[in-house]
C-alpha cells in the first residue's frame, strides 16, 4: 500500500488541528459573553440524573412566584438515558437540558449567574466575576474524605479547587462544616466562600403528607418496583466499595445474594429493596436477580427514605439523612476491619445510632425485632445514641431546608440562619510554586523548605503542574503532609489571538504585544489563576522555580500582600549557557526577566549570587528588589537515607584494589550539565589517580552531558575507576559509604549537595565559584581554583587526609535560613 504523500500528510495535520481548535475557540468565545444573572445551571453527580440537593433547589425555584424570571439548565451525562426527566419538562420554556461536556454545556457554565453542583465541575471550568457558585455536596461525611483518604492531596485536587471557587458551601451541621470542609479539605484560612449550615434540601422530601408518599409509590411502581400498602419497607443502602470512586468494585452479585437471604429470613409483611450508590448503579441494574427490587437511580433517594421503615446501611452517609425521620437504622458491616484499612470512618462504632451486625442472620434478627421492645429492638438498644446523633448531625433537617438555602443564596436573607466564613486560626498564608517537580536541585530545595518552615506559624500551600510521570509522582509523594496542594490541570480558555499574544509574552517580546491585547491577556491570566486556586488571597506568594515564564506571569496575577520569585543561579549566565550549540534557557529566561516588574522581591540563594544578579539584571529590576535567602537542608531525610543500603551496583567502586587495599572513594552528586563541568572533574581525577592509584570516583546524576562524560572517562582509560550510576532517589546512601565529596562546578546558585555532604560528616573539595562560601566557609573544607591541576591537587590532599572536616550543625543552620527566607519575602517578624 502506498504511503500518503507529504502534502497529504500536511493537510491531514492541518485538518486535525483545525478540528481541535474549533471547540477551544467556541469555549473561549463563550467566556467572552456577558454573565446572565437570571440563568441557573444545575449539575448532580457529574450529570448522572436530576438528583439530590440541586434537584430540590431547582424545583423550589421553579415553583417560587417571585423567581419566574429565571431560566434553568440541567446537565445530564446522557439525555436519552434520562428521557423521562427530559419529557417531564418538555413543555416548560424555562427549562432545558444539555449534555455534559458539550459546547452547550461549556457555554452554560460560562454565562450562568448561579451555578449549583453537588460534586464538582470539570478542571477546565473556572468561575468568572459576576457568577455565584453554590456547592451543596452530597452528604455528611462518615467515610474519610479529602486529605484523610489514602490518595490524599492528589485525590482531593479538583474537589479542593471547586470548594475554593464556591461562594457558598452547604452544610448540614457544625460537624460537617468542621470535619469535611475545614479539616478534610483544609479550607481553614484560605477559602473565600461561606459555610451555610441550614440543613439539606433533599431531606425535605422525607417530610410530607400521604399524597407525597403515594406519589413516590406510584413512581416506584412505574419502574416495576411495587410496594404493598401494609408492607414494612426495609431499604438496604450500601455505599460503593473499592479504592477508587471512579472505578468502584462490582459487588452487584453479592448484594443480590444478600437481598435474597434477607427476604428468606424476614417474617411475612417485610419487603427488602436495594438502593445502590450512583457510581455502581450500572452494575446493579444489569443483575437479573434485582429486577423489581432495585430503586431506580433517577428517583430521588430521599423520597424513598420517606417511605422506609428500617434503613440498613454500612458506611454510607445516607444514614445522616435518615436520622430526621426518627426511624431505626441498622449497620451491616461484615468488612469493617477491611474497610477501615483502605478508607476509614470518622465515627467510632459506639457513636453510630444503631446496632452493628456482621451476618445476614444477625441482620434479619435485629430487623425483625424493630418495634417489639425486645432486647434486640434498635429503639431500645440505641435510643439515646440515636437522639444524640440526630442533634449532632441533622439538627436542621426538618422539611424547611430548601427555603432556608434560597433565603441565603437567592433572596439575600440571613437573619435567623447560620452563615459563617471558614475558620481563621491566625497563621499567615504562604503559597509556593515548586517548579516542574522533576528530580533536580530546585525540587530538592523546595521540598526541604516545606519541611523546615514552622507550620504552627505558617499555613502553607503549594501549586504544581500535572504530575504525569514516575519521577514527578515520587517527588510529589514526599511533600510535607501538612502542606495543602493545588494542581493546575485542564487548559485556560484563551482565544487563538490571546494564545498568540501569550506566545510573544512567553518568549520575552512584550513590546510586540499591543496595550489592548496585553490588557486582555492580563485578564485571561488572572482568570486562569482563579480557575486553579479560586479567589483566595494569600499573604505571600513565591515562585520557587524562577525558570518558567508561564508560571511567573501566572503568579504575577495572583492577589497577595507580596510576591517573590527565586533566582537559583547566575541567571544571565544561565540564559547564555550552551548545550551542544544551543541555549536551552535563552527564550524562557528572557521572558522571566520581563515578568520581574510584577514581583516585589527577587531572591537569590546566596548573598554573592544576589550581587551578581542585581548587577547583571539591573535592566529589568531596581537594586532594592534583590534579596538573598539560602536553602535549607532536610536533615532527617539525609540522615535516614544514609542509613539505608546503597542500591545494588552503585558502589562497585568500593571493591578492594588489586593489592587488597580499600579504595578511597570520591563521590560527586549533581546534574550532568555544562555548569557542573564534569569534564574537568574526570580529567582531574585521572591526574590525581596516577599518584594515588587507590582512588575511585562515583558520579551520581543524569543530564544532557552524561553520555559525553562517560565517553571521556573511557577515552582516558578510567573504565572501572569512574562509575556513573545515574539519577538516584537516595544519593545519601552512596555518599555515606564514600570518603570525600567533590564538586567541579563553574557556577552554582547555592551548592546544597555540599551541605548534605557536611551533614553526613564528609570532607569536601570544591572548585571556587561565587556562591561556594554559602555552604563552605574558609577552613570548613578545601576550595581550589577552577583548573584541572588545582582540583587534582585537592583530591590528592583529601586522599592524604589533609582536607579539614568541621562539624556542621544543620539544625541551627536551618533555623537561620528560615529567618532569611521570611525576611526575603517581606514577612520577617
Buried (B, 14 or more C-beta within 10 A) or exposed (E): EEEEEEEEEEEEEEEEEEEEEEEBBBBBBBBEEEBBBEBBBBBBBBBBBBBBBBBBBBBBBBEBEEBEEBBBBBBBBEBEBBEBBBEEBEEEEBBBBBBBBEBBBBBBBBBBBBBBBBBBBBBBBBBBEEBBBBBBBBBBBBBBBBBBBEEBBBBBBBBBBBBBBBBBBBBBBBBBBBBBBBBBBBBBBBBBBBBBBBBBBBBBBBBBEEEBEEEBBEBBEEBEBEBEEEBBBBBBBBBBBBEEEEEBEBBBEEBBBBBBBBBEBBEEEBBBBBBBBBBBBEBBBEBEBBEEBBBBBBBBBBBBBBBBBBBBBBBBBBBBBBBBBEBBBBBBBBEBEEBEEEBBBBBEEEBBBBBBBEEBEBBBBBBBBBBEEEEBBBBBBBEEBBEEBBEBBBBBBBBBBBBBBBBBBBEEEEEEBBBEEBBEEEBBBBBBBBBBBEBBBBBBBBBBBBBBBEBEBBBBBBBBBEBEEEBBEEBBEBBBEBBBBBBBBBEBBBBEEBBBBBEBBBBBBBEEBEEEBBEBBBEBBBBBBBBBBBBBEBBBBBBBBBBBBBBBBBBBBBEBBBBBBBBBBBBBBBBEBEEEEEEBBBBBBBBBBBBBEBBBBBBBBBBBBBBBBBEBBEEBBEEEBBBBBBBBBBBEBBBEBBEEEBBEEBBEBBEEEEEEEEBBBBBBBBBBBBBBBBBBBBBBBBBBBEEBBBBBBBBBBBBBBBEEBBEBBEEBEBEEBBBBBEBBEBBBBBBBBBBBBBBBBBBBBBBBBBBBBBBBEBBBBBBBBBBBBBBBEEEBBBBBEBBBEBBBBBBBBBBEEEBEBEEBEBEEBBEEBBEBBBBBBBBEE
